[in-house]
Each structure stands twice: as structure tokens, then as C-alpha cells.
Amino acid sequence: MEAQNRRHRLSAEDLETILGVTSALAAPFDLMTMLGEVVNAAKQVLHADRGSVWLFEPASDELVLLVATGIAPVRVRSGAGLVGACAHERRIINVPDCYADPRFDPTVDRATGYRTRCMLTLPLVDHKDALVGVMQVLNKDGGVFDADDETLATALAAQCAVALQRVRMTEAVIEGEKMRQALEMARVVQMSTLPSEMPAVPGYEVCGLFEPAELTGGDTYDLAAIDQGLLVVLGDATGHGIAPALSVTQMQAMLRMAFRLGADLDTAYLQINNRLAETLADDRFVTAFIGLLDPATHRLRFHSGGQGPIFHFRAATGTCVRYKPTSFPLGAMPLAAARPPVTLEMAPGDILVLLSDGFYERTNAAGEPFGEARVEALVAAHRGGRVTALMDAIVGAVRDFGGGAAQEDDMTAVLVRRDGGAAALSREFPRSFASIDAMVAFTQEAFARLGVDPALKQAVDFTVEELFTNMVKYATGSASPVRVDLKAIDGGVEVALVDGDVERFDPTRAPDVDIHARIEERRPGGLGLHLIRRMVDSIEYQYSESTRQGRIVFRKTATGPTARAD
């Protein structure tokens, strides 16, 4: 908890400094310059006087001082001194009084006249947990390094390790390695940034997919359980090959770092966009969906820089809501402020569908794109199963559509589904007698999906048809569709017909028909409502003056009344 509080106390300037280091990792750089930036950032954020970076040479089993502020270059054997102990033990060493620690070598202090008081020493390890070097930070202003400083230093050390890793890859290319080997190395780095396993989020099922068109790709995704909730990311950089792979790796590294240090969604999005605008080439940008889902409230807040469409399948209605991008692609231009994020509610059974354009733009032999409508149909058809099955269905359909042609673009996807399934279904129908057949088909589907007793369907269909007929017949001034809401309840079903842009008219107040009266004494009409009252358990009318919306609700259970003759 204390570390979390410290993250939240991190200043905006310190956050910007750390993100600046992170962003530079994916840009071409000189090794010494880059490591110097890491050391300077560590000094600033940790309020230290000096810092250094040592490179581990496995061939000689030595640590070589590459970058030092105010310290002469030296070489030490692995295991010697504090730096060697850190390399050997693979753990952070925090020494509050260096001269009281027998592992400290004062030789450099004697040669330079510098006095080392306290020191943080951190191992630099790559994604395979191999030692690549050691970072040291010396003499904190006004005191010693504490646990919060260790947390921040660890984050910076991780960035430094990535820098060393990338330099080794770049040097291999410069030295004449084949391009395929370079691509394979880049692929290892890129794949290491993807989730190794799906996070466990109570009440939710998630999955992700990344299939590059080449060894590396310009796409990425992230699904991570962080302090702020579930982080959901889908990114797509322009182009193919190493350059876009590094761009999305850069974005993803900055995101993880920003949220790790306690940034909120808006701050992280704004600062990362502006950092990319500074570092990416003029013809480079990244489209990205960046969202945070709160599993407690089921609210998903997101920014979408050029990434879309975003599908939100709503289980209650059986339809997809499509969201467009909320802003320009990340890195396209600096922003003074971020637009307000979009907030959507994840109801039981709802599915968030994020797909890169490699899905939508896949073409068949005739040059026809797969498109959005086919995706939407697949989501609706597989809404009740696991998201892994939905993912397989989408990928399989896209491949079949392509007819075996080579994949031309990266395919990346993220699916998030809230558990619970639909407890209710809704559908809108045009205000026309021709809609009655579609209503009957809808109730058939709803009964099956919600597990309602089929024995109740005849009474429900009759009631819906009769009420809808009256709406079409008498509310002639309205052109709005009529919505039917069907919800499973204990022992039966509740149905509501919602009518918009209408005057108040309560059919339940109409006097009942006297079926025993002589024909010439009876009023025309009213027989349908007479039968409804004897078929359903209850029926009520609600009306809103402000919205001019009428709502008729009836309930039918297996133990309720059945149609009878008086």
C-alpha cells in the first residue's frame, strides 16, 4: 500500500522524465548517449548526486563501466565489490553507509577525492532473466535511499536493460548479420512484451491474439491487471517490419511504466501521445485503443487514437454498438489536453471486440473486404460461448474468406466478455402490421435463449400482437419504432412494449367487455383486452411526460391465470 501511495505522489515532472527515457528506447540511439539519459533520469527522479551503468561481458566474466557521472572508467571481476555482488546475487543492494560495508571498494573515491555515502545497486536482466549489466545510483540529497526509491530505480533499471538488449540487436545487424536473423531477434523482443498469460479478472473472460504478416509486425495488444483495473490495449503502427514493431513496443513500454507509476488514464494517454509526437518520424504514427475497465463497477473508460471500429456487443438487445475513434492517431501531433474519455457499461453477457484492420481489410478472390458486418454477425452467433471460441470463429472465418491467400497485414485482436449471460433481450420493430411475424420470431428466440417455459409462449404472443396492433392502429401520429423487452422472471416472463412520441393513452383503464350482453348492446372493440386480462398475471401502463414515452408491462407465469370463458 505504501508503494502504491508513493506512486501516486510521483510528480508530473518525474513521470514525464521517466516516460522520456522509455520512449527513447524504441528510437535509433547511440549507446553512450542513451545510457547517459537513463543515468541522468535516475539522478533527477531519485535526487541522487551521481550514477553509473556497467555492462556484463560473459566472455571475460567482467563488468565494464560504460557510463559514469564523475567516475573514471574501470573494470571489475564478477563477484567483486558491491557491483560484483549485485551481479552475482541478482538482487537490489541498498547500502545506507558505504564505508561501513566491507564489500565497498574506496579506490575510486581516493583517486578522485569524491566521498560516497550511500548507494543503490541494481541488476540489469533481459526478458530471459539473463544478466546484461548493473546500474548504480550514489548519494541521495539529504539522506539515504528508501523502499520507494528502490521501486523507482527498479523501473528505470528495467528500461536500461531493454536499451542494452536493443543495442546488442542493432550491433549484430551492423556487423553483417542476415536480415532474417535481425527480424527474428526483433520478434523475440516484441513477443516478450505481449502478455505471457491472460490475467484473471473476477466476473470476466479475456483473450488476445497477435499474428504478424511477417516475422515482426506493427501491431500489439496488452491485457494486464493493474492497480487502476484491467488495462486493455490494441495498437497498430504504420508499416511492416522492424520500425513499426519498435514503435508499438515503445508505446506499450511507456503505457506500462505510466500506469505502474500511478498515472491516470487521461494523463497517460496525453503524455504518451506527446512523447510519440516528439520521437516518431514524420511519416510514423500509432493507432491505439487504450482503456481501463473497473471490474467492480463494470465501467470501461477509453481513449481511441485513430483505432476503430470498436464493437460493444450488448447481450440485452443482441446487437452491437460501434464506436468511432475519439482522436487522431497517437504521435500524429502534440495535444495540449486530451478529450474526455468514452465510458461504456459492461452488462452481463456483454462483449468488447477490438480488431486490427487486418481482419476487416482481408479480401477474397473478387477483391471484396471481409468488412464489419461479417464480424458483427459472428459475434452475435457465438455470443453465448467462451471468448476463445469466438476468437477461433473470427480467425477461421477470415482465413476461409481469404481463400488461402497469403496474409498481407497483421491480425491482432482483444476480446473481453462479462460473465452472466443475458437476463433480458430487447428488439425494436417498425410501426407496421408487417412486423408481427418478426415479433413472433423474436419471442421464439428469446424464450430459447432465456430458458422460459415454452408453454407460456402462446399467451405471450397473443398479448404482444394485440397490444402492438393497438399501438399501430391508434398512435398514428408517431413514426418511432416499438421496442419489445422480454425478461425471464421466477416461474415465467415479463414483457414490456415501449412506444415513443405518443400521447398518454392507458388501454388498461378501458372498461371490460360484457360478453353476456346482447350483440346490439355491446360497444365495438375491447375483446382483445378482455382476453389479455384473463391470460396474463398482471398488466400495467406507465407514461413519461418528459419523453412522451408509453410503456405497457405484463407478466405471465406457469402458475398464473390461463385463458377461460366467462
Long-range contacts (C-beta under 8 A, 24 or more apart in sequence): 2-147, 2-148, 3-147, 3-148, 3-151, 4-227, 4-262, 6-148, 6-151, 7-151, 7-227, 7-260, 7-261, 7-262, 8-262, 9-262, 10-152, 10-261, 10-262, 12-267, 14-44, 14-45, 15-258, 15-261, 15-263, 15-267, 15-271, 16-271, 17-41, 17-44, 17-45, 18-45, 18-152, 18-155, 18-156, 18-159, 18-257, 18-261, 19-254, 19-257, 19-258, 19-271, 19-272, 19-275, 20-275, 21-156, 21-159, 22-159, 22-250, 22-253, 22-254, 22-257, 23-250, 23-254, 23-272, 23-275, 23-276, 23-278, 23-279, 24-279, 25-159, 25-162, 25-163, 25-166, 25-249, 25-250, 25-253, 26-166, 26-246, 26-247, 26-249, 26-250, 26-253, 26-279, 27-246, 27-250, 27-279, 27-280, 28-170, 29-163, 31-66, 31-163, 31-167, 32-66, 32-67, 34-163, 34-167, 35-66, 35-67, 35-160, 35-163, 35-164, 36-67, 38-67, 38-135, 38-156, 38-159, 38-160, 38-163, 39-67, 39-68, 39-69, 39-135, 40-69, 41-156, 42-135, 42-137, 42-153, 42-156, 43-69, 43-137, 45-152, 45-156, 46-120, 46-137, 46-140, 46-145, 46-149, 46-152, 46-153, 47-140, 47-141, 47-142, 48-120, 48-137, 48-138, 48-139, 48-140, 48-141, 48-145, 49-138, 49-139, 49-140, 49-141, 50-114, 50-137, 50-138, 50-139, 51-135, 51-136, 51-137, 51-138, 52-135, 52-136, 52-138, 53-124, 53-133, 53-134, 53-135, 53-136, 53-160, 54-83, 54-87, 54-133, 54-134, 54-135, 54-136, 55-132, 55-133, 55-164, 56-87, 56-124, 56-131, 56-132, 56-133, 56-134, 63-87, 63-133, 63-134, 66-133, 70-112, 70-114, 71-108, 71-112, 71-114, 72-108, 72-111, 72-112, 74-108, 76-105, 80-105, 81-105, 82-119, 82-121, 82-136, 83-121, 83-134, 83-136, 85-121, 86-121, 86-122, 86-123, 86-134, 87-123, 87-131, 87-134, 89-123, 90-123, 90-125, 90-131, 91-123, 92-120, 92-121, 92-122, 92-123, 92-150, 92-153, 92-154, 93-119, 93-120, 93-121, 93-122, 94-119, 94-120, 94-121, 94-144, 94-145, 94-150, 95-119, 95-120, 95-121, 96-144, 96-145, 117-144, 118-144, 118-145, 119-145, 120-145, 120-149, 120-150, 120-153, 122-153, 122-154, 122-157, 123-157, 124-157, 124-160, 124-161, 124-164, 125-161, 126-161, 126-162, 126-164, 126-165, 127-165, 127-188, 127-189, 127-192, 132-161, 132-164, 132-165, 132-168, 133-160, 133-161, 133-164, 135-160, 152-261, 155-257, 155-260, 155-261, 159-253, 159-257, 162-253, 165-189, 180-215, 182-242, 183-214, 183-215, 183-216, 183-241, 183-242, 184-215, 186-215, 186-216, 186-242, 186-245, 186-246, 187-212, 187-215, 187-216, 187-245, 189-245, 189-249, 190-216, 190-217, 190-220, 190-245, 190-248, 190-249, 193-220, 193-222, 193-249, 193-252, 193-253, 194-220, 194-221, 194-222, 195-221, 195-222, 195-223, 195-224, 198-223, 199-223, 199-224, 199-225, 199-230, 200-225, 201-225, 201-230, 201-293, 201-295, 202-295, 203-295, 203-298, 203-418, 203-419, 203-420, 204-230, 204-293, 204-295, 204-346, 204-416, 204-417, 204-418, 204-419, 205-386, 205-387, 205-416, 205-417, 205-419, 206-230, 206-387, 206-414, 206-415, 206-416, 206-417, 207-387, 207-388, 207-391, 207-414, 207-415, 208-412, 208-413, 208-414, 208-415, 209-391, 209-395, 209-411, 209-412, 209-413, 209-414, 210-410, 210-411, 210-412, 211-358, 211-395, 211-407, 211-410, 211-411, 211-412, 212-410, 213-240, 213-358, 213-407, 213-408, 213-409, 213-410, 213-411, 214-240, 214-241, 216-240, 216-241, 216-242, 216-245, 217-244, 217-245, 217-410, 217-412, 218-244, 218-245, 218-247, 218-248, 218-410, 219-248, 219-356, 219-358, 219-410, 219-411, 219-412, 220-248, 220-249, 220-251, 220-252, 220-412, 221-354, 221-412, 221-413, 221-414, 222-252, 222-255, 222-256, 223-414, 223-416, 224-256, 226-259, 226-260, 227-259, 227-262, 228-259, 228-264, 228-265, 228-292, 229-292, 229-293, 229-294, 229-295, 230-292, 230-293, 230-295, 230-416, 231-255, 231-259, 231-291, 231-292, 232-289, 232-290, 232-291, 232-292, 232-293, 232-300, 232-302, 232-352, 232-354, 232-414, 232-416, 233-288, 233-289, 233-290, 233-291, 233-414, 234-288, 234-289, 234-307, 234-354, 234-355, 234-356, 234-412, 234-413, 234-414, 235-286, 235-287, 235-288, 235-289, 235-307, 235-330, 236-286, 236-287, 236-288, 236-307, 236-356, 236-357, 236-410, 236-412, 237-284, 237-285, 237-286, 237-287, 238-283, 238-284, 238-285, 238-286, 239-284, 240-410, 243-284, 244-284, 247-276, 247-280, 247-284, 247-286, 247-331, 248-286, 250-276, 250-279, 251-276, 251-286, 251-288, 251-330, 255-290, 265-290, 265-291, 265-292, 265-301, 265-302, 265-303, 265-341, 266-303, 266-338, 266-341, 269-303, 269-305, 269-338, 269-341, 270-335, 270-337, 270-338, 272-330, 273-305, 273-330, 273-331, 273-334, 273-335, 273-338, 274-334, 274-335, 276-330, 276-331, 277-331, 277-332, 277-333, 277-334, 278-334, 279-331, 280-331, 284-331, 285-328, 285-329, 285-330, 285-331, 285-332, 286-329, 286-330, 286-331, 287-325, 287-329, 287-330, 288-329, 288-330, 289-354, 289-414, 293-346, 293-416, 298-345, 298-346, 298-347, 298-418, 299-343, 299-344, 299-345, 299-346, 300-343, 300-344, 300-345, 300-346, 300-352, 300-416, 301-341, 301-342, 301-343, 302-326, 302-341, 302-342, 302-344, 303-327, 303-338, 303-339, 303-341, 303-342, 304-342, 305-329, 305-330, 305-332, 306-330, 306-332, 307-354, 309-372, 310-352, 310-353, 310-354, 311-351, 311-352, 311-353, 311-354, 311-355, 311-375, 311-376, 311-379, 312-344, 312-350, 312-351, 312-352, 312-353, 313-350, 313-351, 313-352, 313-353, 313-379, 313-380, 313-383, 314-347, 314-350, 315-347, 315-348, 315-349, 315-350, 315-351, 315-383, 315-421, 315-422, 316-347, 316-349, 316-422, 316-423, 316-424, 316-425, 316-426, 317-425, 317-426, 317-427, 318-380, 318-383, 318-422, 318-425, 318-426, 318-427, 319-380, 320-353, 320-376, 320-379, 320-380, 322-372, 346-416, 346-418, 347-418, 348-418, 348-419, 348-420, 348-421, 348-422, 348-423, 349-383, 349-384, 349-417, 349-418, 349-419, 349-420, 349-421, 349-422, 350-417, 350-418, 351-379, 351-383, 351-387, 351-390, 351-415, 351-416, 351-417, 351-418, 352-414, 352-415, 352-416, 352-417, 353-379, 353-413, 353-415, 354-413, 354-414, 354-415, 355-394, 355-411, 355-412, 355-413, 356-409, 356-410, 356-411, 356-412, 356-413, 357-409, 358-407, 358-408, 358-409, 358-410, 358-411, 358-412, 359-394, 359-398, 359-411, 359-413, 361-409, 362-398, 362-401, 362-402, 362-407, 362-408, 362-409, 363-402, 363-405, 364-401, 364-402, 364-403, 365-403, 365-405, 370-397, 370-398, 370-401, 374-401, 384-421, 384-449, 387-415, 387-416, 387-417, 390-415, 390-417, 391-415, 422-449, 422-450, 423-450, 423-487, 423-488, 424-450, 424-485, 424-486, 424-487, 424-488, 425-449, 425-450, 425-485, 425-486, 425-487, 426-483, 426-484, 426-485, 426-486, 427-483, 427-484, 428-481, 428-482, 428-483, 428-484, 429-468, 429-481, 429-482, 429-483, 429-484, 430-481, 431-471, 431-472, 431-475, 431-478, 431-479, 431-480, 431-481, 431-482, 432-472, 433-469, 433-472, 435-468, 435-482, 436-465, 436-468, 436-469, 439-464, 439-465, 439-468, 439-484, 440-465, 442-484, 442-486, 443-484, 443-486, 446-486, 447-493, 450-486, 450-487, 450-488, 450-493, 451-488, 452-488, 452-492, 452-493, 453-492, 453-558, 455-558, 456-492, 456-493, 456-556, 456-557, 456-558, 459-535, 459-536, 459-556, 459-562, 459-563, 460-493, 460-495, 460-556, 462-531, 462-532, 462-535, 463-495, 463-532, 463-535, 463-536, 463-554, 463-556, 464-495, 464-497, 466-528, 466-529, 466-531, 466-532, 467-497, 467-507, 467-532, 467-552, 468-497, 469-528, 470-507, 470-528, 471-497, 471-499, 471-502, 474-505, 475-499, 475-502, 475-503, 475-505, 477-501, 477-502, 477-503, 478-502, 489-555, 489-557, 490-557, 491-557, 491-558, 491-559, 492-537, 492-555, 492-556, 492-557, 492-558, 492-560, 493-555, 493-556, 493-557, 494-553, 494-554, 494-555, 495-553, 495-554, 495-555, 495-556, 496-551, 496-552, 496-553, 497-551, 497-552, 498-549, 498-550, 498-551, 499-549, 499-550, 499-551, 499-552, 500-547, 500-548, 500-549, 500-550, 501-548, 501-549, 502-548, 502-549, 502-550, 503-548, 504-543, 504-545, 504-550, 505-550, 506-541, 506-543, 507-541, 507-552, 508-539, 508-540, 508-541, 508-552, 509-541, 515-566, 516-566, 531-563, 534-561, 534-562, 534-563, 534-564, 535-561, 535-562, 535-563, 536-560, 536-561, 537-561
